[in-house]
Amino acid sequence: MNRIIIILSALALLTSCIDKTAVQEEGERSIMLRTMTKASGMVSDAEQTPVFMFWLDPDHEKFGTEDILPYFASRPDGVVDDYKTIPYDTGYPYPENTTVHANGYCPSLLTVDEGDGIKPYTSLSVPESLLGSLDITATEGFVHGSAENPFEADDAQTMVFRHLQSKVNFYAKLGEIPAEKYFRAVNITVPGKDIFTSRITWTGDSYAASEVTALENAEWNATDQNTNQMDPNEIKPREIGSVYLHPGQTQIRFHIELQMSESVTFDSYELIKTEAVVNFTDAYGAGILLEKGEEYDITITILYDSFVFKGKKAEWQEGGKIPLPF
């Protein structure tokens, strides 16, 4: 009998996740709340839609220790920062005389793990095809609201999503090269074994990156989207892409490939390939760990017969990047 009840509860939860509207009686207050990321940089992409979970008091205290399901879970159509000013309307009513607590994670593409000993929503896996590509964020603790004191009426109850990984941004530009040489199609590949987050888990009051992938074939890849030949007079380096790492890395290893031609039309070209390792250091050259919420910019300068790597450390935080010598 208990098993039947659990199954029916799970089906009810699944229905609530899909159906974004709920039946409300006239005069009931709808649960609405504002959400934001800890810093700018959230990708405006359908792959980055979040999951909001709402818990009746005191069920939120049992999350992670008991097989407890939320009052409802909701997946909005927009990204987290879409609701920074205009609150998200869940369509669900506040229950009478009860406080509702809310937390969440992003992106919704994370897989909710199931199995013996795993509590609902406490373990989330990254799909293999997206390892290193997702900016995984989650809230710390819970925000709370009620019909008398709704979420959106108190700025302190804005649900804040924090980055759980570190981030490396790749840029490329041309240096001094012979006039008759042309370059394009810079491609970066990062092997992901032991450095890409494969799972996040609930730690008691927040989610945290917990495991790295052991897959030998895991890799992240990005190519310059500008298909024109590179110009040494370009003011800004070209943005190649951003990879997300499990926090606590001391370095990053990556492969570089690009096309070099003696013709501006690239009728024929030579593929130039190399491998590089960049150690993360502080302003004094000492090795550091790149922790969650931190990022590095790595700029690759392409010369005729070599590459030069320069970088700066930055943090995802309000106010922008804080550059440091690399």
N, C-alpha and C positions, 0 to 999 in steps of 0.2 A: 504493500500500500504506500509506504514512504517513497519507494522508487517511482511509483506512478505520479505522486505529487511533485517530485523533483523534475520529472520529465515535463509535466504540464507547466511548471514554473518556468523552465527553460524556454519552452515554446512561447509562453506569454512574453518573456523578455525579448526573444527574437522578433516577435511581432511589433513590440514597442520600438525596437531599433529601426525597423523598416518604415513603420507608419509614423510620420512626423507630426501628425495631428491627433489630438485626443478629444473625446467627447467632454465638453464642459457645460455645466449648468449656468444659467444666466446669473451674473454677479460674482462668479468665481474668478479669482486672480490667477492669471497664467504665470508660470515660472519663467522668468527672463533673467539673463545675466550677461555681463560684459566679460570679454576674454582678451588677453594680449600675450605676446611673447616677451621674454625677459629683455630682448634686444631686437633691433631690426635685422633683417636677413631671412625671415621666413619666406620660403618659396611660395609664390602664388600659383599653385599647381593643384590639380585635382588629386594628385597623389598625396597631398599634404593636408587633407581634411581631417579634423580631429574627432575624438569620441569623448562626449561628456557623460559622466555617470552621476546619478543623484540618489542619495541614500536617506532613508528616514532615520531620525534620531531614536535609539542609539545604534542603529545597524552599522553605521560607518566605523564604529569602534571594533566591530567584529570582522571587518574586511581584512582578509589575509590570514585569519586564524580559524574561521568557521566557513562552512559552505553557505554563505549568505549572498543573495542576489540584490542588486540595487532596486530602488523604487522604479526606476527606468533608466535606460541608456539611450543617448541620442547622438546621431551623426549628422551634423549640419552640412549644407552644400558648400559653404564657404570655408576659407582657411581661418586660423585662429584670429588674426589681426583684423579680419572683416568685422568683428564684433567689439572692437576696441571702443568705439563711440556709440554706435547703435546696438543695443543689447540683442542677443539671440533669443527669440521667442520659441520655447520648446513646444508650446501647445498643450502642455500638461498643467493641471491645476495644483496649487498648494493644498495639501491636506489640512484639515482643520486642527488647530491647536497642536501642531507638530512642526519642529524645525527640520528643514531639509539641508543636507550637507552635499557638497559637490566636489568632484575632482575629475581629472581627465588625462588623456595621453594623445599623442599625435606621432605619426599618421594613423589613420584608421586601417591602413593596409597591413598593419601588424597582425599576426595570427594569434588568437587567444588559445593558449595551450590547454590540453585536456589530458586526463590520466589519473592514475592512482596517486593520492597525496597532493594533487595540485588543486588549490582553491580557485573558485571562479575569478577571472580577471587578474590573478596575481602573477602570472607568467605569460609573456608575450614574445613571440619569435619574429625575426625579420625574414621575409621570403628570400630564398637563395638568389634569385635574379636581381634583388635590390640591395644586396649587401654593399655597404660603402656609399650608397647613393641617397639614403634617406636621412633627413635632419630629424632625429628622434627627440621629441620634447615631451615633458610631462609636468604636472603641477606638484608642488610640495604641500603636504597636508590637505586640508579641506577649507572651502569657503562655506558660509552658511546663510540661510535666509528663511523667511516665513511669510505668510500672508500679511502679517502686521509689520514686518521688517524685511521687505523684499531685497533680493540680491542687488538689483540695479540701483537701489536707492543709497547704497553705501559704497564709496570708492574702494574701501578696504576689502570689499568682497568681490572685487574683480579677480577672475581666475587667471593666474599668471603661469604661463608655460615656460620652463627652463630647459636649456639645451643639455642633453645627457651625454653628448659626445664632443670630441674636439674636431676641428675642421681645418683642412689645408686647401688653400686656393692657388691654382696654377695660372701663371701669366707667361706670355712669350713676346719677345720683340727682337728686331734685327740690330746688330751692332755694325762695326766696320766690315764691309764685304766688297769684293771686286765688282765693278759695274756690270760685268757680263754674267753674273750669277744671280739666280732667282730662287726664292724659297717660299714654300706654302705648306698647308695641311699638317700643321704640328699636331701630333697625337701623343697623349700621355696615358700610360697604363700603370696601375698600382696593384701589385699582388696583395691579396687580402688575407691570406692565411695568418692567423694569430693576431691580426690587428683590426679586423672589422667586427663590430658588435653584432652578435647573432641573436641575443636575447636580452630583454629587460625584465626585472622582477620587482615586486612590491616589497619594500624593506621595513615596513611598519608605519611610516608616515609619508613615504614618497616612492616613486619608481627610480631605479638606478640601472645603468648598463651593467650586466652581470656576467656575460659570457662572450667569448670570441669564437669565430668560426674556425673549424679545423679542416675545412675544404681546401684541397690543394689547388683546385681550379677557380677559386673565388678571386675575382679581380674587378676593379673599377677602370673604366676607360672613357676618355673624352677627347674630342677632336675640335680644332678651331672651326667655328661655324662660318667664318669669313673665307670663302673659297678663292678670293683674289690673292695674287702674290703679295708677300709682305714687303713693306716699304720702310726703310730705315728712318724716314722723316715722319712716320706716324707718331703723334703726340703721346698717345697712351698705349701701353702694352695690350696685346690682345688677351681677352679672358678665355682661357681654355676650359676650365671647369673646377668644381669643388668636390673633394672627397671627404667623407666623414669617418673618423677613426675612433676606436675604443680608447677611452681616456687613459692617460699614463704612458703614452709612447715617448720614446727618447729620440726617435729618428723616423724617416720615411724613405723607402726605396721605391724607385719608379723607373720605367722605361720610356724613352723618348724616340719618336720616329717622325721624320718629315721628308718632304720632297725637295730636291735641288735640281735645277735645270739651267741650261745655257740659253734657253729660249723662253721668252715672256709668255708664249702660248703653251708651254709645257708639253710640246709634241712628244718629247721623250724626257725622262727624268731619272735621277738616281735616288734611291731610298737611303737616307742617312739614319742610322740607329745607334743608340748608346744606352747605357744604364747608369743611374746616379743614386747616391745615398746622401741625404741631407740630415745632419744631426741638429736637433733643436738645442739652441743655446740662449743664454741670457745676454744682457748688454755687455757683460765682461768676458764672454766667451766660455762660460761654464755650462756644462750640460744640464738640461732641465727636463722635467716631464711635461708634456703637453696635456693639460687636464681638461675636464669637461667645461664647456663654455669658453674655451680658448681657441684661437685660430692662428695660423701662420699664412702669410702671403709669400709664395716662392715665384720669383721672376727669372725666367730663363732667357739669357741674351745669346742669340745665335751669331757666331762669328763664322768666317769662312772655314776654319779648320778646328774649331773648338766650341765649347759651351761655357758660359759663365752663369753661376747660380747666386742670386741674392735674395734675401728674404727679410721680413719684419714680423715680429710678434704682434698680435692684436687680440683684443677681447671682445666678445659679444656683450656689449653693455650699452645702456642709454648714454648718448653723448658721442658715439662713434668709436673709431679705432684709436688705439694708443700705439703708435709705431715705436719700435725699438730696433737698434742695430742688430743685424744677424751675422 
